[in-house]
């Protein structure tokens, strides 16, 4: 069982909008959400930018020229990703991080995604993280994240093995391509996992580290 995440007392209630966004037509769905989130915007003047770096989710930014700093990000979850990702825990993590100044503001959820604040900055590359000045800022930010108490006094347990078991319960046990079947089976991989469970587990993140005006943020 995964460690329960406790949202800080006083955190705003997440608004839920009953809209489904077609992952193959994100722009139209995003405009419907903008009508709810930014009712003062002239819909005819709303511009969109599709971000293409994601592999499972679709992400589009919405803004108007008169307020270019106010960008609403619309993230559409990839099909069937909820089988692996605990969306409820994801939202709680979002709220906890935002309450501690480590994540953007969450505007709402919709049937198959979320809308949240765009944070200005540049994603750091391999050369940037070697910069002595930025390195210290990154270390400071990561230490701040690790110091967050999100489990109501409980010592959190790593969910790595829980996720791995869930993954193996979903993957195919054989393939139509016989050459693929010749590779190691899921059973063999499970056996290998048993041999490494005694090893230490580190917290990792796939989120971009952003840098802007000498401020580091982990989102």
Rosetta constraint file for C-alpha pairs under 8 A:
AtomPair CA 1 CA 162 HARMONIC 7.36 0.50
AtomPair CA 2 CA 157 HARMONIC 7.28 0.50
AtomPair CA 2 CA 158 HARMONIC 7.83 0.50
AtomPair CA 2 CA 159 HARMONIC 5.88 0.50
AtomPair CA 2 CA 162 HARMONIC 7.35 0.50
AtomPair CA 3 CA 151 HARMONIC 7.35 0.50
AtomPair CA 3 CA 156 HARMONIC 5.69 0.50
AtomPair CA 3 CA 157 HARMONIC 6.09 0.50
AtomPair CA 3 CA 158 HARMONIC 7.99 0.50
AtomPair CA 3 CA 159 HARMONIC 7.71 0.50
AtomPair CA 4 CA 89 HARMONIC 7.84 0.50
AtomPair CA 4 CA 151 HARMONIC 6.30 0.50
AtomPair CA 5 CA 89 HARMONIC 6.75 0.50
AtomPair CA 5 CA 92 HARMONIC 6.41 0.50
AtomPair CA 5 CA 93 HARMONIC 7.00 0.50
AtomPair CA 5 CA 150 HARMONIC 5.60 0.50
AtomPair CA 5 CA 151 HARMONIC 5.12 0.50
AtomPair CA 5 CA 152 HARMONIC 7.81 0.50
AtomPair CA 6 CA 92 HARMONIC 7.12 0.50
AtomPair CA 6 CA 96 HARMONIC 7.81 0.50
AtomPair CA 6 CA 150 HARMONIC 5.50 0.50
AtomPair CA 6 CA 151 HARMONIC 5.42 0.50
AtomPair CA 6 CA 152 HARMONIC 6.15 0.50
AtomPair CA 7 CA 11 HARMONIC 7.01 0.50
AtomPair CA 7 CA 92 HARMONIC 5.88 0.50
AtomPair CA 7 CA 93 HARMONIC 7.80 0.50
AtomPair CA 7 CA 95 HARMONIC 6.46 0.50
AtomPair CA 7 CA 96 HARMONIC 5.72 0.50
AtomPair CA 7 CA 150 HARMONIC 7.05 0.50
AtomPair CA 8 CA 95 HARMONIC 7.88 0.50
AtomPair CA 8 CA 96 HARMONIC 6.50 0.50
AtomPair CA 8 CA 99 HARMONIC 7.34 0.50
AtomPair CA 8 CA 150 HARMONIC 7.86 0.50
AtomPair CA 11 CA 95 HARMONIC 7.26 0.50
AtomPair CA 11 CA 99 HARMONIC 7.33 0.50
AtomPair CA 14 CA 106 HARMONIC 7.47 0.50
AtomPair CA 14 CA 107 HARMONIC 7.12 0.50
AtomPair CA 14 CA 108 HARMONIC 5.67 0.50
AtomPair CA 14 CA 109 HARMONIC 7.06 0.50
AtomPair CA 15 CA 107 HARMONIC 6.91 0.50
AtomPair CA 15 CA 108 HARMONIC 4.62 0.50
AtomPair CA 15 CA 109 HARMONIC 6.31 0.50
AtomPair CA 16 CA 108 HARMONIC 5.64 0.50
AtomPair CA 16 CA 109 HARMONIC 4.94 0.50
AtomPair CA 16 CA 110 HARMONIC 5.70 0.50
AtomPair CA 17 CA 33 HARMONIC 7.80 0.50
AtomPair CA 17 CA 108 HARMONIC 6.97 0.50
AtomPair CA 17 CA 109 HARMONIC 6.24 0.50
AtomPair CA 17 CA 110 HARMONIC 4.82 0.50
AtomPair CA 17 CA 111 HARMONIC 7.27 0.50
AtomPair CA 18 CA 110 HARMONIC 5.67 0.50
AtomPair CA 18 CA 111 HARMONIC 5.86 0.50
AtomPair CA 19 CA 29 HARMONIC 7.73 0.50
AtomPair CA 19 CA 32 HARMONIC 7.95 0.50
AtomPair CA 19 CA 33 HARMONIC 7.56 0.50
AtomPair CA 19 CA 110 HARMONIC 5.56 0.50
AtomPair CA 19 CA 111 HARMONIC 5.62 0.50
AtomPair CA 20 CA 29 HARMONIC 7.21 0.50
AtomPair CA 20 CA 110 HARMONIC 6.68 0.50
AtomPair CA 20 CA 111 HARMONIC 5.07 0.50
AtomPair CA 20 CA 112 HARMONIC 6.02 0.50
AtomPair CA 21 CA 25 HARMONIC 7.40 0.50
AtomPair CA 21 CA 26 HARMONIC 6.07 0.50
AtomPair CA 21 CA 28 HARMONIC 7.82 0.50
AtomPair CA 21 CA 29 HARMONIC 4.69 0.50
AtomPair CA 21 CA 30 HARMONIC 7.20 0.50
AtomPair CA 21 CA 76 HARMONIC 6.95 0.50
AtomPair CA 21 CA 111 HARMONIC 7.65 0.50
AtomPair CA 21 CA 112 HARMONIC 6.78 0.50
AtomPair CA 22 CA 26 HARMONIC 5.71 0.50
AtomPair CA 22 CA 29 HARMONIC 6.69 0.50
AtomPair CA 23 CA 58 HARMONIC 6.75 0.50
AtomPair CA 23 CA 76 HARMONIC 6.49 0.50
AtomPair CA 23 CA 78 HARMONIC 7.60 0.50
AtomPair CA 25 CA 29 HARMONIC 7.02 0.50
AtomPair CA 26 CA 30 HARMONIC 5.99 0.50
AtomPair CA 26 CA 58 HARMONIC 7.54 0.50
AtomPair CA 26 CA 60 HARMONIC 7.44 0.50
AtomPair CA 26 CA 76 HARMONIC 7.64 0.50
AtomPair CA 27 CA 31 HARMONIC 6.24 0.50
AtomPair CA 27 CA 48 HARMONIC 7.20 0.50
AtomPair CA 27 CA 60 HARMONIC 7.41 0.50
AtomPair CA 28 CA 32 HARMONIC 6.58 0.50
AtomPair CA 29 CA 33 HARMONIC 6.53 0.50
AtomPair CA 30 CA 34 HARMONIC 6.20 0.50
AtomPair CA 30 CA 60 HARMONIC 7.66 0.50
AtomPair CA 30 CA 62 HARMONIC 7.65 0.50
AtomPair CA 30 CA 74 HARMONIC 6.37 0.50
AtomPair CA 31 CA 35 HARMONIC 6.34 0.50
AtomPair CA 31 CA 43 HARMONIC 7.36 0.50
AtomPair CA 31 CA 46 HARMONIC 7.93 0.50
AtomPair CA 32 CA 36 HARMONIC 6.94 0.50
AtomPair CA 33 CA 37 HARMONIC 6.21 0.50
AtomPair CA 34 CA 38 HARMONIC 5.32 0.50
AtomPair CA 34 CA 39 HARMONIC 7.18 0.50
AtomPair CA 34 CA 43 HARMONIC 8.00 0.50
AtomPair CA 34 CA 62 HARMONIC 7.69 0.50
AtomPair CA 34 CA 72 HARMONIC 7.98 0.50
AtomPair CA 35 CA 39 HARMONIC 5.11 0.50
AtomPair CA 35 CA 41 HARMONIC 7.66 0.50
AtomPair CA 35 CA 43 HARMONIC 7.18 0.50
AtomPair CA 37 CA 107 HARMONIC 7.68 0.50
AtomPair CA 41 CA 45 HARMONIC 7.66 0.50
AtomPair CA 41 CA 46 HARMONIC 7.34 0.50
AtomPair CA 41 CA 64 HARMONIC 7.47 0.50
AtomPair CA 42 CA 46 HARMONIC 6.68 0.50
AtomPair CA 45 CA 64 HARMONIC 6.11 0.50
AtomPair CA 45 CA 65 HARMONIC 7.84 0.50
AtomPair CA 46 CA 62 HARMONIC 6.56 0.50
AtomPair CA 46 CA 63 HARMONIC 5.61 0.50
AtomPair CA 46 CA 64 HARMONIC 4.95 0.50
AtomPair CA 46 CA 65 HARMONIC 7.98 0.50
AtomPair CA 47 CA 62 HARMONIC 5.69 0.50
AtomPair CA 47 CA 63 HARMONIC 5.42 0.50
AtomPair CA 47 CA 64 HARMONIC 5.90 0.50
AtomPair CA 47 CA 65 HARMONIC 7.91 0.50
AtomPair CA 48 CA 60 HARMONIC 6.51 0.50
AtomPair CA 48 CA 61 HARMONIC 5.43 0.50
AtomPair CA 48 CA 62 HARMONIC 4.58 0.50
AtomPair CA 48 CA 63 HARMONIC 6.57 0.50
AtomPair CA 49 CA 60 HARMONIC 5.46 0.50
AtomPair CA 49 CA 61 HARMONIC 5.05 0.50
AtomPair CA 49 CA 62 HARMONIC 6.66 0.50
AtomPair CA 50 CA 59 HARMONIC 6.12 0.50
AtomPair CA 50 CA 60 HARMONIC 4.37 0.50
AtomPair CA 50 CA 61 HARMONIC 6.45 0.50
AtomPair CA 51 CA 58 HARMONIC 7.53 0.50
AtomPair CA 51 CA 59 HARMONIC 5.49 0.50
AtomPair CA 51 CA 60 HARMONIC 5.78 0.50
AtomPair CA 51 CA 61 HARMONIC 7.61 0.50
AtomPair CA 52 CA 58 HARMONIC 7.66 0.50
AtomPair CA 52 CA 59 HARMONIC 7.45 0.50
AtomPair CA 54 CA 58 HARMONIC 6.63 0.50
AtomPair CA 54 CA 59 HARMONIC 7.45 0.50
AtomPair CA 56 CA 77 HARMONIC 7.12 0.50
AtomPair CA 56 CA 78 HARMONIC 4.86 0.50
AtomPair CA 56 CA 79 HARMONIC 7.88 0.50
AtomPair CA 56 CA 81 HARMONIC 7.66 0.50
AtomPair CA 57 CA 75 HARMONIC 6.59 0.50
AtomPair CA 57 CA 76 HARMONIC 5.60 0.50
AtomPair CA 57 CA 77 HARMONIC 4.78 0.50
AtomPair CA 57 CA 78 HARMONIC 4.62 0.50
AtomPair CA 58 CA 75 HARMONIC 5.68 0.50
AtomPair CA 58 CA 76 HARMONIC 4.99 0.50
AtomPair CA 58 CA 77 HARMONIC 6.64 0.50
AtomPair CA 58 CA 78 HARMONIC 7.02 0.50
AtomPair CA 59 CA 73 HARMONIC 6.82 0.50
AtomPair CA 59 CA 74 HARMONIC 5.67 0.50
AtomPair CA 59 CA 75 HARMONIC 4.52 0.50
AtomPair CA 59 CA 76 HARMONIC 6.33 0.50
AtomPair CA 60 CA 73 HARMONIC 5.75 0.50
AtomPair CA 60 CA 74 HARMONIC 5.31 0.50
AtomPair CA 60 CA 75 HARMONIC 6.66 0.50
AtomPair CA 61 CA 71 HARMONIC 6.12 0.50
AtomPair CA 61 CA 72 HARMONIC 5.59 0.50
AtomPair CA 61 CA 73 HARMONIC 4.46 0.50
AtomPair CA 61 CA 74 HARMONIC 6.26 0.50
AtomPair CA 61 CA 118 HARMONIC 7.82 0.50
AtomPair CA 62 CA 71 HARMONIC 5.52 0.50
AtomPair CA 62 CA 72 HARMONIC 5.16 0.50
AtomPair CA 62 CA 73 HARMONIC 6.38 0.50
AtomPair CA 62 CA 74 HARMONIC 7.75 0.50
AtomPair CA 63 CA 67 HARMONIC 7.04 0.50
AtomPair CA 63 CA 68 HARMONIC 6.11 0.50
AtomPair CA 63 CA 70 HARMONIC 6.38 0.50
AtomPair CA 63 CA 71 HARMONIC 4.92 0.50
AtomPair CA 63 CA 72 HARMONIC 6.61 0.50
AtomPair CA 64 CA 68 HARMONIC 5.96 0.50
AtomPair CA 70 CA 117 HARMONIC 7.81 0.50
AtomPair CA 70 CA 118 HARMONIC 7.45 0.50
AtomPair CA 71 CA 117 HARMONIC 6.51 0.50
AtomPair CA 71 CA 118 HARMONIC 5.43 0.50
AtomPair CA 72 CA 115 HARMONIC 6.62 0.50
AtomPair CA 72 CA 116 HARMONIC 5.94 0.50
AtomPair CA 72 CA 117 HARMONIC 5.40 0.50
AtomPair CA 72 CA 118 HARMONIC 6.04 0.50
AtomPair CA 73 CA 115 HARMONIC 5.41 0.50
AtomPair CA 73 CA 116 HARMONIC 5.28 0.50
AtomPair CA 73 CA 117 HARMONIC 6.06 0.50
AtomPair CA 73 CA 118 HARMONIC 5.98 0.50
AtomPair CA 74 CA 113 HARMONIC 7.41 0.50
AtomPair CA 74 CA 114 HARMONIC 6.10 0.50
AtomPair CA 74 CA 115 HARMONIC 4.55 0.50
AtomPair CA 74 CA 116 HARMONIC 6.81 0.50
AtomPair CA 75 CA 113 HARMONIC 5.46 0.50
AtomPair CA 75 CA 114 HARMONIC 5.42 0.50
AtomPair CA 75 CA 115 HARMONIC 6.18 0.50
AtomPair CA 76 CA 112 HARMONIC 5.94 0.50
AtomPair CA 76 CA 113 HARMONIC 4.50 0.50
AtomPair CA 76 CA 114 HARMONIC 6.87 0.50
AtomPair CA 77 CA 81 HARMONIC 6.87 0.50
AtomPair CA 77 CA 112 HARMONIC 5.71 0.50
AtomPair CA 77 CA 113 HARMONIC 5.20 0.50
AtomPair CA 81 CA 85 HARMONIC 6.03 0.50
AtomPair CA 82 CA 86 HARMONIC 6.30 0.50
AtomPair CA 82 CA 87 HARMONIC 6.58 0.50
AtomPair CA 84 CA 163 HARMONIC 7.14 0.50
AtomPair CA 84 CA 166 HARMONIC 6.94 0.50
AtomPair CA 84 CA 167 HARMONIC 6.82 0.50
AtomPair CA 85 CA 90 HARMONIC 7.73 0.50
AtomPair CA 86 CA 90 HARMONIC 6.20 0.50
AtomPair CA 87 CA 91 HARMONIC 6.28 0.50
AtomPair CA 88 CA 92 HARMONIC 6.41 0.50
AtomPair CA 89 CA 93 HARMONIC 6.07 0.50
AtomPair CA 90 CA 94 HARMONIC 6.19 0.50
AtomPair CA 91 CA 95 HARMONIC 6.28 0.50
AtomPair CA 92 CA 96 HARMONIC 6.18 0.50
AtomPair CA 93 CA 97 HARMONIC 6.06 0.50
AtomPair CA 94 CA 98 HARMONIC 6.09 0.50
AtomPair CA 94 CA 103 HARMONIC 6.70 0.50
AtomPair CA 94 CA 106 HARMONIC 7.43 0.50
AtomPair CA 95 CA 99 HARMONIC 6.06 0.50
AtomPair CA 95 CA 106 HARMONIC 7.46 0.50
AtomPair CA 96 CA 100 HARMONIC 6.48 0.50
AtomPair CA 96 CA 150 HARMONIC 6.72 0.50
AtomPair CA 97 CA 101 HARMONIC 6.29 0.50
AtomPair CA 97 CA 102 HARMONIC 4.86 0.50
AtomPair CA 97 CA 103 HARMONIC 5.23 0.50
AtomPair CA 97 CA 145 HARMONIC 7.74 0.50
AtomPair CA 98 CA 102 HARMONIC 5.34 0.50
AtomPair CA 98 CA 103 HARMONIC 4.41 0.50
AtomPair CA 98 CA 104 HARMONIC 5.85 0.50
AtomPair CA 98 CA 105 HARMONIC 6.26 0.50
AtomPair CA 100 CA 148 HARMONIC 7.52 0.50
AtomPair CA 102 CA 145 HARMONIC 7.22 0.50
AtomPair CA 102 CA 217 HARMONIC 6.18 0.50
AtomPair CA 102 CA 218 HARMONIC 6.26 0.50
AtomPair CA 102 CA 219 HARMONIC 7.07 0.50
AtomPair CA 103 CA 217 HARMONIC 7.48 0.50
AtomPair CA 103 CA 218 HARMONIC 7.05 0.50
AtomPair CA 103 CA 219 HARMONIC 5.66 0.50
AtomPair CA 104 CA 116 HARMONIC 6.71 0.50
AtomPair CA 104 CA 117 HARMONIC 5.32 0.50
AtomPair CA 104 CA 118 HARMONIC 6.91 0.50
AtomPair CA 104 CA 119 HARMONIC 6.60 0.50
AtomPair CA 104 CA 219 HARMONIC 7.40 0.50
AtomPair CA 105 CA 116 HARMONIC 5.70 0.50
AtomPair CA 105 CA 117 HARMONIC 5.19 0.50
AtomPair CA 106 CA 114 HARMONIC 7.72 0.50
AtomPair CA 106 CA 115 HARMONIC 6.33 0.50
AtomPair CA 106 CA 116 HARMONIC 4.33 0.50
AtomPair CA 106 CA 117 HARMONIC 6.39 0.50
AtomPair CA 107 CA 114 HARMONIC 7.68 0.50
AtomPair CA 107 CA 115 HARMONIC 5.40 0.50
AtomPair CA 107 CA 116 HARMONIC 4.96 0.50
AtomPair CA 107 CA 117 HARMONIC 7.10 0.50
AtomPair CA 108 CA 114 HARMONIC 5.80 0.50
AtomPair CA 108 CA 115 HARMONIC 5.31 0.50
AtomPair CA 108 CA 116 HARMONIC 7.00 0.50
AtomPair CA 109 CA 113 HARMONIC 5.90 0.50
AtomPair CA 109 CA 114 HARMONIC 4.20 0.50
AtomPair CA 109 CA 115 HARMONIC 6.20 0.50
AtomPair CA 110 CA 114 HARMONIC 5.82 0.50
AtomPair CA 110 CA 115 HARMONIC 7.93 0.50
AtomPair CA 119 CA 219 HARMONIC 7.95 0.50
AtomPair CA 120 CA 212 HARMONIC 6.91 0.50
AtomPair CA 121 CA 210 HARMONIC 5.45 0.50
AtomPair CA 121 CA 211 HARMONIC 5.12 0.50
AtomPair CA 121 CA 212 HARMONIC 4.54 0.50
AtomPair CA 122 CA 210 HARMONIC 5.26 0.50
AtomPair CA 122 CA 211 HARMONIC 5.29 0.50
AtomPair CA 122 CA 212 HARMONIC 6.49 0.50
AtomPair CA 123 CA 208 HARMONIC 5.92 0.50
AtomPair CA 123 CA 209 HARMONIC 5.67 0.50
AtomPair CA 123 CA 210 HARMONIC 4.65 0.50
AtomPair CA 123 CA 211 HARMONIC 6.52 0.50
AtomPair CA 124 CA 128 HARMONIC 5.53 0.50
AtomPair CA 124 CA 129 HARMONIC 6.59 0.50
AtomPair CA 124 CA 208 HARMONIC 7.44 0.50
AtomPair CA 124 CA 209 HARMONIC 5.94 0.50
AtomPair CA 124 CA 210 HARMONIC 6.11 0.50
AtomPair CA 124 CA 211 HARMONIC 6.78 0.50
AtomPair CA 125 CA 129 HARMONIC 6.52 0.50
AtomPair CA 126 CA 130 HARMONIC 6.90 0.50
AtomPair CA 127 CA 131 HARMONIC 6.95 0.50
AtomPair CA 128 CA 134 HARMONIC 6.97 0.50
AtomPair CA 129 CA 134 HARMONIC 6.29 0.50
AtomPair CA 129 CA 135 HARMONIC 5.67 0.50
AtomPair CA 129 CA 138 HARMONIC 7.99 0.50
AtomPair CA 130 CA 134 HARMONIC 7.52 0.50
AtomPair CA 130 CA 135 HARMONIC 6.35 0.50
AtomPair CA 131 CA 135 HARMONIC 5.81 0.50
AtomPair CA 132 CA 136 HARMONIC 6.43 0.50
AtomPair CA 133 CA 137 HARMONIC 6.62 0.50
AtomPair CA 134 CA 138 HARMONIC 6.06 0.50
AtomPair CA 135 CA 139 HARMONIC 6.19 0.50
AtomPair CA 136 CA 140 HARMONIC 6.13 0.50
AtomPair CA 137 CA 141 HARMONIC 6.24 0.50
AtomPair CA 137 CA 215 HARMONIC 7.55 0.50
AtomPair CA 137 CA 216 HARMONIC 6.14 0.50
AtomPair CA 138 CA 142 HARMONIC 6.14 0.50
AtomPair CA 138 CA 216 HARMONIC 6.34 0.50
AtomPair CA 139 CA 143 HARMONIC 6.07 0.50
AtomPair CA 140 CA 144 HARMONIC 6.28 0.50
AtomPair CA 141 CA 145 HARMONIC 6.39 0.50
AtomPair CA 141 CA 216 HARMONIC 6.67 0.50
AtomPair CA 141 CA 217 HARMONIC 6.75 0.50
AtomPair CA 141 CA 218 HARMONIC 7.14 0.50
AtomPair CA 142 CA 146 HARMONIC 6.25 0.50
AtomPair CA 142 CA 218 HARMONIC 7.62 0.50
AtomPair CA 143 CA 147 HARMONIC 6.21 0.50
AtomPair CA 144 CA 148 HARMONIC 6.74 0.50
AtomPair CA 149 CA 153 HARMONIC 7.01 0.50
AtomPair CA 151 CA 155 HARMONIC 7.12 0.50
AtomPair CA 151 CA 156 HARMONIC 6.66 0.50
AtomPair CA 158 CA 201 HARMONIC 7.22 0.50
AtomPair CA 159 CA 163 HARMONIC 6.15 0.50
AtomPair CA 160 CA 164 HARMONIC 6.18 0.50
AtomPair CA 161 CA 165 HARMONIC 6.11 0.50
AtomPair CA 162 CA 166 HARMONIC 6.26 0.50
AtomPair CA 163 CA 167 HARMONIC 6.07 0.50
AtomPair CA 164 CA 168 HARMONIC 6.24 0.50
AtomPair CA 165 CA 169 HARMONIC 6.21 0.50
AtomPair CA 166 CA 170 HARMONIC 6.55 0.50
AtomPair CA 167 CA 171 HARMONIC 6.35 0.50
AtomPair CA 168 CA 186 HARMONIC 6.85 0.50
AtomPair CA 173 CA 185 HARMONIC 7.15 0.50
AtomPair CA 173 CA 186 HARMONIC 6.53 0.50
AtomPair CA 174 CA 181 HARMONIC 5.92 0.50
AtomPair CA 174 CA 185 HARMONIC 7.96 0.50
AtomPair CA 175 CA 180 HARMONIC 6.37 0.50
AtomPair CA 175 CA 181 HARMONIC 5.90 0.50
AtomPair CA 176 CA 181 HARMONIC 7.98 0.50
AtomPair CA 177 CA 181 HARMONIC 6.73 0.50
AtomPair CA 178 CA 182 HARMONIC 6.51 0.50
AtomPair CA 179 CA 183 HARMONIC 7.31 0.50
AtomPair CA 181 CA 185 HARMONIC 7.30 0.50
AtomPair CA 184 CA 188 HARMONIC 6.09 0.50
AtomPair CA 184 CA 189 HARMONIC 6.95 0.50
AtomPair CA 185 CA 189 HARMONIC 6.45 0.50
AtomPair CA 186 CA 190 HARMONIC 6.08 0.50
AtomPair CA 187 CA 191 HARMONIC 6.33 0.50
AtomPair CA 188 CA 192 HARMONIC 6.35 0.50
AtomPair CA 189 CA 193 HARMONIC 6.30 0.50
AtomPair CA 190 CA 194 HARMONIC 6.59 0.50
AtomPair CA 191 CA 195 HARMONIC 6.98 0.50
AtomPair CA 192 CA 196 HARMONIC 6.92 0.50
AtomPair CA 193 CA 197 HARMONIC 6.32 0.50
AtomPair CA 207 CA 218 HARMONIC 6.87 0.50
AtomPair CA 207 CA 219 HARMONIC 5.77 0.50
AtomPair CA 208 CA 218 HARMONIC 6.45 0.50
AtomPair CA 208 CA 219 HARMONIC 5.58 0.50
AtomPair CA 209 CA 216 HARMONIC 7.16 0.50
AtomPair CA 209 CA 217 HARMONIC 6.05 0.50
AtomPair CA 209 CA 218 HARMONIC 4.68 0.50
AtomPair CA 209 CA 219 HARMONIC 5.86 0.50
AtomPair CA 210 CA 216 HARMONIC 5.82 0.50
AtomPair CA 210 CA 217 HARMONIC 5.32 0.50
AtomPair CA 210 CA 218 HARMONIC 6.25 0.50
AtomPair CA 210 CA 219 HARMONIC 6.46 0.50
AtomPair CA 211 CA 215 HARMONIC 5.80 0.50
AtomPair CA 211 CA 216 HARMONIC 4.84 0.50
AtomPair CA 211 CA 217 HARMONIC 6.63 0.50
AtomPair CA 212 CA 216 HARMONIC 6.71 0.50
